[in-house]
């Protein structure tokens, strides 16, 4: 009978501890690095980058890009390549160029960090250095292999 009373008491203490626990929140630790890559829709540009993020609270994140590789695969056509990032900030939707190369170019960059962003995604595009035009853009996807 005493064992049953002891087990019942332990269960009650455990239940009280659980009801007083705070709800789970987003971690402030960095996520693991994930590789994203894509080739433009006409196979003229290739981009690759590593990406990770960390919660800053309130639904906003610190995003870090590293090992950005970009290559123009159709040399001599007058078009280069670009990796464009898209993201939301407290003041609205934004985009920026993470990397760009001229015709015949290739590039490797160590990366950069954005603060107070969310809904981050990337695309690789053909880029015209003379006009700034972009075409054949493809959304970069997480590489799972």
N, C-alpha and C positions, 0 to 999 in steps of 0.2 A: 504494500500500500504506500509506503514512503517513497518508493521509486516512482510510482505513478504521479504522486504529488510533486516530486522534484522535476520530472519531465514536463508536467503541466506548467509549473512555475517558469521553467526555462523557456518554454514556448511563448508564454505571456511576455516575458522580458524581451525576447527576440521580436515579437510583434510590435511592442512599444518602440523599440529602437528603429524598426522599419518605418513606422508612421511618422517619426520625427526626422527622418532622413530628407535631405534636400533633393529636388529633382535633378536629373542629369543635365549638364550643360555642355555646350561645345567645348572641346579641349583647346587649350592655347598652344599645344605642341604642334610642331610642323608635321604635315602629312609626309609620307614617303614620296620620294621622287617618282614621277611618272613621265614616260616618254611619249610625245605626240609627234606624228609625222603625216605627210601627205605629198602627193604630186599634183600639180595643176591639172585641170581637166584636159588640156592638150599635150600633157607630158613634157612641157618645156621648163618647168621649175620644180625643184624638190626642196622641202624644208623639214627640219627636225629640231625639236627642243625638249629639254627636260623642265618640268614644272612641279611646283609644290606650293602649298598654302598653309596659313596659320590663322586661326580665329583671333580677331581683335575685339570681339564682343559686339553685341547689337546686330548681328548678321553681316558684319563687315570683316574683310580678310586682308592679310598681308600676302601678296602673291610674288613668288620668286621664279624667274626664268633663268635657265643656265644651259650651257653647252648648245648654243644656238648654231645650227649648221644650215646653210642656204646655198643652193647651187643652181646656176643657169644651165639647163641641159640642152638647149638649142643655141649653140654659139653662132654668132654672125647674123642673127635675125633682127638686131636692133633693140630687142627687148631683154631686160634683166629679170630679176626675181625679187619678191618681197614676202616677208612674214608680217601679217597684220594681226594685232590683238584687239579684241572687243571686250568691253567690261562696263559695268555700271559703277558710278561714284555717287556720293550724296547729292551732287549737283546734276546728275543725269547720265545718259549713255555717252560713252567715249570710245575712241579707237586710237591706236597708235602704231607706228612702225617699229617692230622689234629689230628687224634687219632688212637690208636691201642691198642688192648687188647689180652692177651694170652688166650689159651683154658680155659674155665670156667670163663672168665672174663667179667666184666662190668665196664664202666667208665663214669664219668661225668667230663667235663672240662669247665672252665669258658670261654675259647675262646682266640682268638688272632686277630691281624690286619695285613693286607698286604697293601703295598703302591705301587702306579704306576703299577696297573694291569688292565686287561680287559679280556672279554670272560671267566669269571669264571664259573666253574661247578664242581660238586662233584660226587663221586661214593662210594658205600659201597661194600666191598670185603671180602672174606674169606682170612685170612692171616696166613701163616705158620711162627711161630716165629723162627724156626731152620734155614730155608733156605731163608726166606724173600719173598717167592713166594706168589703171589696173584692169586685167581681164582674166578669164579662165580660172577664177578663184575656187578653191576647194577647202572646206572646213577640215582642219587637222583633227585626227582621232587618236585616242589613246592606243598606243601600241601594246598589245597583250601578248606578244610572242617573246 
